[in-house]
């Protein structure tokens, strides 16, 4: 070794700590403002959204397939979409702030 510290070493030959290498500085700077709580909340938001989307698709399929031309099918689909969208936007607005 020629006396220079590699990028994976934490200190040089004299024991003084080496900072983040220049190639990793932009990544470390962008991650410093992210909190674990926001990551967890966005993860659960995405999980709930995925479950909602799948159950909505299943409900729409069954309503259209087995409703036997009921006059209530289309109004209930529209109501479901409106209420779901309202709740989604309410949740999303509280997470953004």
N, C-alpha and C positions, 0 to 999 in steps of 0.2 A: 504494500500500500504506500502511496506517495505522500501521506500526511494530510490529504484532503478528506473531508468527511463525505460519505455517500449520502444520497437523499434519504435513505432509510435509517441513518444513525441519528441519535438524539443529542449527541454532544461531539465536539471535535476532540482532538488528541489531548488538549489541555484540560478537558472537563467542562468547558463552558457550553451552555445549551445552545443548540442551533435552532433558529426559528423555522417557520414553515417554508419549504422550498418555494421559489417563485412560481413554479408550474402549478402548485396547489393553492396558491394564495387567492385566486378568484373564487374557487369552489368554497374554501373555508370562509371567505367573506360573505358569500351569499347564504351560507347555512347558519351563520351566527345569529340571525334574527328570527329563526324558526323555533317555536316552542313546541315541546312535546304535546301539550294540551291541544294545540291547534291541529297537529297531525292526527291525534286520536279522534278528535271531533269530526274532522273531514273524512276519516276512514269510516266511522260509524254512519255518517251522513251518506256516503257512497254505498255502504252495505244496505241501509234502509231503502235508498233509492232503487237499488237493484232488486230487492225483494218486492217493492211496490210495483216496479215496471213489469216484472214477471207475473205477479198476481193480477195486474190490470190486463195484461195480454190474455191470460187465461180466462178472466171474467168476461172480457169482450168476446172471445171466441165462444164461450158457452152461452152467453146471452144471445148472440146472433144465431148460433146453431140450434139451440133448444128452446127458443122463446116462442116458436110457432107463430111468427108474425104478430107478436103482441104490440099493441100501440104504445106500451110503456117502455119498450126497449131503447129506442133512440133518445127519448128525454132522460132516461136513467143514465145512459152512457154520457150524455152531455153534462148532467149534474155531477157524475163521478169525476169527469175530467176537470170541471170547474173547481170543485171542492179540493181535489188533489192538488191542482195547480196552485190554489190559494194557500194551502198548507205548506207546500213546497217553497213558495216564495217567502212566506212568513219565516220559515226555518232558515232559509238561505240568507235573508236580510239580517237575522240576529247573529249569524255566524260571521258575516262580513264585517260587522262593526266592532 
